[in-house]
């Protein structure tokens, strides 16, 4: 009869590698323990895009972003 004892340690090593990899990927996505998304995030993104395109100057950008954050 063949012995399967070398298979079990290999199985556990692969299991823990998969578990740690899954944990890291889920953690990076922000599913566990991440900060909840801001309600104003889409507006802040649009504001940043408009500023990057040059549609507003520094003063206007800072004023509008302070209104969104308050």
N, C-alpha and C positions, 0 to 999 in steps of 0.2 A: 504494500500500500504506500502511496506517495504522501509525503508530508507537505503540508501547506504553510508551515510556520514562517517561511520567508515572505509570504504574500501579505500576512496580517500587518507587520510593521510598515511595509510599503503602502498598504491601503490607508493606514492612519496618517502617514506623512502626507499623502496626496489629499486626504480629507482636510487636514488642517491648513494646507496651502490653499485649497479651494475656499475654505471658510474665511481665512484672512483676506484673500483677494476679494471675495464678495463683500466683506465688511468695508474694505477700503473704497471700493467702487460706490457702494451705497452711501457711505459717509461723504464722499466727494460730491455726490449729487445733491446733498443737503436734505435727504429724507429723514435722517436721525440727527437730532441735536443742532441742526442748522437754524439760523435766525429765520423767522418767518418773513416772507417777502413783503416789502413795503407796499402800501396801497398807492403810493405816489410814484412807484418805480417806473411805470410806463411814461408818465408825464416828465419825469426827470430825464429819461432816455431821449425823449423827443426834444427836450430843451437842450441837452448836450449835443445832439445831432445838429440842431439849428445853429448853435454856437460854433460848432466845428465847420459848418458850411459858410460861416461869416455873415449870417443873417442878423446877428445882433452883436453889440459890443460888450466889453467886459462888465461895464456898470449894469446894463440891462440884464445880462445873464445872472450876475450875482444877486440882483434884486429879485428876479423871478425865482431863482433857486431857493433863496431865503424864505420866500412866501410859501413855496411847496414844502419845505422842511419844517415850517412852524405850524 
